[in-house]
Amino acid sequence: MTPQRLDPKTPNENLTFTFDFSQALVQGESITNTYTIAVTTYIGVDASASSMISGAASVNTGSGLILQNFAGGLPIIDYLLSCKVTTSLGRILEDQAILPVR
């Protein structure tokens, strides 16, 4: 799976990204409150990439959506945003996106 590429943000912007698992869920399945959100560098070097995670995520288990704020980042770095969830059926799903900071 190739991660979607988001529009660039500046280091001063704070944005909310929605990890959407709704299409991956089967009838009667939901995401649980067991999830992991990570930020790593996709292109470039930033030893503190994970510091872009800003606050706690908002989880809607029934609709399969997780909203997370991201702030900061270094200019000219592309970051990989990743969210792994566990479903009520025990499946592990992952959604990713590439966020350029300019």
Backbone as CSV, one residue per row, in Angstrom:
resi,resn,N_x,N_y,N_z,CA_x,CA_y,CA_z,C_x,C_y,C_z
1,MET,0.835,-1.180,0.000,0.000,0.000,0.000,0.881,1.246,0.000
2,THR,0.652,2.131,-0.926,1.374,3.391,-0.985,0.631,4.428,-0.153
3,PRO,1.318,5.077,0.802,0.648,6.088,1.623,0.200,7.273,0.776
4,GLN,-0.933,7.862,1.152,-1.379,9.066,0.451,-0.445,10.220,0.785
5,ARG,-0.275,11.124,-0.150,0.588,12.298,0.043,-0.308,13.487,0.356
6,LEU,-0.085,14.110,1.508,-0.876,15.256,1.937,-0.285,16.548,1.398
7,ASP,-1.087,17.616,1.402,-0.579,18.936,1.051,0.446,19.361,2.096
8,PRO,1.470,20.114,1.689,2.494,20.542,2.644,1.929,21.461,3.728
9,LYS,2.598,21.449,4.881,2.298,22.386,5.950,3.586,23.096,6.326
10,THR,3.473,24.223,7.021,4.648,24.922,7.521,4.953,24.420,8.935
11,PRO,6.170,24.672,9.437,6.490,24.255,10.803,5.581,24.902,11.863
12,ASN,5.004,26.064,11.553,4.160,26.773,12.516,2.716,26.301,12.519
13,GLU,2.301,25.560,11.515,0.913,25.110,11.433,0.664,23.893,12.313
14,ASN,-0.555,23.828,12.817,-1.042,22.675,13.571,-2.219,22.140,12.777
15,LEU,-2.163,20.882,12.348,-3.253,20.333,11.546,-3.783,19.059,12.165
16,THR,-5.037,18.774,11.854,-5.661,17.532,12.307,-5.775,16.608,11.114
17,PHE,-5.271,15.388,11.263,-5.382,14.391,10.201,-6.306,13.282,10.682
18,THR,-7.162,12.824,9.783,-8.095,11.745,10.104,-7.596,10.441,9.502
19,PHE,-7.315,9.478,10.368,-7.015,8.119,9.934,-8.366,7.423,9.801
20,ASP,-8.700,7.013,8.601,-10.041,6.477,8.309,-9.965,4.976,8.016
21,PHE,-10.483,4.192,8.951,-10.499,2.735,8.803,-11.882,2.217,8.412
22,SER,-12.817,3.108,8.135,-14.208,2.713,7.906,-14.369,1.743,6.738
23,GLN,-13.626,1.921,5.671,-13.760,1.050,4.494,-13.154,-0.333,4.718
24,ALA,-12.259,-0.440,5.691,-11.594,-1.722,5.960,-12.375,-2.603,6.940
25,LEU,-13.356,-2.003,7.624,-14.124,-2.761,8.615,-15.223,-3.577,7.945
26,VAL,-15.463,-4.781,8.458,-16.549,-5.614,7.946,-17.786,-5.391,8.814
27,GLN,-18.916,-5.871,8.345,-20.185,-5.721,9.057,-20.051,-6.135,10.524
28,GLY,-20.423,-5.244,11.433,-20.398,-5.547,12.862,-19.047,-5.368,13.538
29,GLU,-18.021,-5.018,12.776,-16.686,-4.833,13.328,-16.458,-3.361,13.662
30,SER,-15.695,-3.094,14.690,-15.341,-1.717,15.047,-13.881,-1.698,15.473
31,ILE,-13.308,-0.504,15.515,-11.964,-0.397,16.053,-12.089,-0.296,17.572
32,THR,-11.072,-0.777,18.257,-11.058,-0.696,19.714,-10.278,0.550,20.123
33,ASN,-10.155,0.774,21.397,-9.342,1.885,21.881,-7.867,1.522,21.942
34,THR,-7.492,0.403,21.344,-6.094,-0.004,21.270,-5.529,0.461,19.928
35,TYR,-4.702,1.485,19.984,-4.123,2.039,18.759,-2.749,2.622,19.067
36,THR,-1.956,2.776,18.016,-0.636,3.388,18.124,-0.491,4.386,16.988
37,ILE,-0.076,5.594,17.331,0.204,6.614,16.319,1.696,6.917,16.380
38,ALA,2.330,6.947,15.206,3.770,7.198,15.138,4.075,8.179,14.014
39,VAL,5.156,8.910,14.180,5.681,9.789,13.129,7.153,9.465,12.963
40,THR,7.545,9.177,11.733,8.946,8.945,11.397,9.274,9.783,10.174
41,THR,10.547,9.912,9.861,10.903,10.636,8.646,10.789,9.691,7.449
42,TYR,10.251,10.224,6.371,10.105,9.494,5.114,11.247,9.902,4.184
43,ILE,11.491,11.222,4.110,12.629,11.775,3.376,13.248,12.843,4.262
44,GLY,14.532,12.703,4.544,15.222,13.667,5.389,15.518,13.075,6.763
45,VAL,16.072,13.914,7.637,16.473,13.471,8.968,15.899,14.416,10.021
46,ASP,15.205,13.853,10.986,14.704,14.583,12.150,14.675,13.599,13.311
47,ALA,15.617,13.742,14.232,15.732,12.814,15.366,14.542,12.893,16.313
48,SER,13.765,13.976,16.239,12.620,14.121,17.143,11.296,14.169,16.372
49,ALA,11.196,13.373,15.328,9.995,13.362,14.488,8.734,13.073,15.293
50,SER,8.832,12.208,16.288,7.648,11.833,17.068,7.080,12.995,17.869
51,SER,7.875,14.059,18.052,7.373,15.220,18.795,6.300,15.983,18.017
52,MET,6.077,15.634,16.755,5.007,16.276,15.971,3.618,15.870,16.459
53,ILE,3.513,14.750,17.172,2.214,14.318,17.698,1.814,15.310,18.779
54,SER,0.672,15.950,18.593,0.249,17.026,19.478,-1.038,16.637,20.208
55,GLY,-0.910,16.278,21.464,-2.074,15.929,22.275,-2.563,14.515,22.010
56,ALA,-3.683,14.192,22.658,-4.284,12.865,22.525,-5.182,12.797,21.298
57,ALA,-5.279,11.623,20.739,-6.151,11.413,19.579,-7.604,11.351,20.018
58,SER,-8.480,11.677,19.085,-9.921,11.516,19.273,-10.329,10.260,18.514
59,VAL,-10.917,9.299,19.226,-11.230,8.003,18.636,-12.735,7.816,18.570
60,ASN,-13.241,7.501,17.368,-14.643,7.151,17.197,-14.677,5.685,16.778
61,THR,-14.827,4.807,17.764,-14.706,3.372,17.516,-15.752,2.863,16.534
62,GLY,-16.972,3.380,16.598,-18.040,2.900,15.723,-17.852,3.257,14.264
63,SER,-17.381,4.478,14.004,-17.216,4.911,12.607,-15.848,4.543,12.042
64,GLY,-14.920,4.117,12.894,-13.592,3.731,12.415,-12.670,4.894,12.141
65,LEU,-12.896,6.023,12.815,-12.083,7.213,12.586,-11.239,7.550,13.807
66,ILE,-9.987,7.920,13.557,-9.109,8.435,14.597,-8.566,9.771,14.104
67,LEU,-8.804,10.830,14.877,-8.323,12.165,14.547,-7.159,12.510,15.453
68,GLN,-6.055,12.960,14.849,-4.862,13.300,15.611,-4.320,14.635,15.123
69,ASN,-3.914,15.499,16.053,-3.266,16.762,15.711,-1.771,16.544,15.539
70,PHE,-1.203,17.251,14.572,0.233,17.227,14.316,0.719,18.667,14.221
71,ALA,1.836,18.959,14.887,2.391,20.311,14.901,3.904,20.246,14.743
72,GLY,4.467,21.362,14.302,5.920,21.467,14.200,6.481,20.768,12.983
73,GLY,7.629,20.183,13.161,8.343,19.566,12.055,9.405,20.510,11.508
74,LEU,10.337,19.956,10.777,11.419,20.733,10.185,11.159,20.963,8.699
75,PRO,11.502,22.151,8.194,11.306,22.412,6.767,12.134,21.458,5.893
76,ILE,11.597,21.136,4.763,12.221,20.281,3.746,12.324,18.826,4.199
77,ILE,11.479,18.413,5.130,11.413,17.018,5.564,10.034,16.477,5.219
78,ASP,9.986,15.259,4.720,8.713,14.559,4.525,8.565,13.548,5.654
79,TYR,7.434,13.611,6.347,7.177,12.741,7.495,6.162,11.673,7.126
80,LEU,6.321,10.489,7.708,5.371,9.405,7.537,4.523,9.313,8.807
81,LEU,3.229,9.625,8.660,2.271,9.513,9.755,1.673,8.118,9.683
82,SER,1.627,7.429,10.797,1.145,6.054,10.803,0.237,5.814,11.994
83,CYS,-0.832,5.060,11.758,-1.748,4.682,12.833,-2.092,3.207,12.671
84,LYS,-1.835,2.440,13.730,-2.205,1.019,13.764,-3.300,0.844,14.798
85,VAL,-4.338,0.104,14.417,-5.452,-0.148,15.329,-5.717,-1.644,15.416
86,THR,-6.356,-2.026,16.512,-6.857,-3.385,16.674,-8.371,-3.305,16.575
87,THR,-8.978,-4.256,15.861,-10.432,-4.244,15.709,-11.081,-5.200,16.705
88,SER,-12.388,-5.103,16.792,-13.148,-5.973,17.693,-13.037,-7.442,17.295
89,LEU,-12.603,-7.718,16.071,-12.397,-9.091,15.619,-10.938,-9.521,15.764
90,GLY,-10.109,-8.662,16.369,-8.711,-8.995,16.597,-7.788,-8.705,15.429
91,ARG,-8.316,-8.116,14.369,-7.461,-7.768,13.228,-6.652,-6.518,13.555
92,ILE,-5.463,-6.401,12.969,-4.636,-5.209,13.105,-4.602,-4.528,11.743
93,LEU,-5.014,-3.266,11.723,-5.066,-2.479,10.497,-4.125,-1.291,10.637
94,GLU,-3.594,-0.813,9.508,-2.699,0.337,9.522,-3.077,1.299,8.406
95,ASP,-3.022,2.590,8.724,-3.234,3.657,7.749,-2.023,4.577,7.828
96,GLN,-1.545,5.042,6.659,-0.369,5.903,6.621,-0.585,7.068,5.664
97,ALA,0.150,8.141,5.915,0.137,9.308,5.018,1.501,9.973,5.091
98,ILE,1.880,10.614,4.006,3.130,11.366,3.943,2.793,12.847,4.073
99,LEU,3.426,13.505,5.044,3.195,14.928,5.294,4.489,15.711,5.049
100,PRO,4.545,16.482,3.961,5.715,17.326,3.715,5.627,18.605,4.580
101,VAL,6.745,18.996,5.143,6.820,20.273,5.862,7.721,21.179,5.045
102,ARG,7.200,22.346,4.711,7.947,23.274,3.841,8.018,24.611,4.473
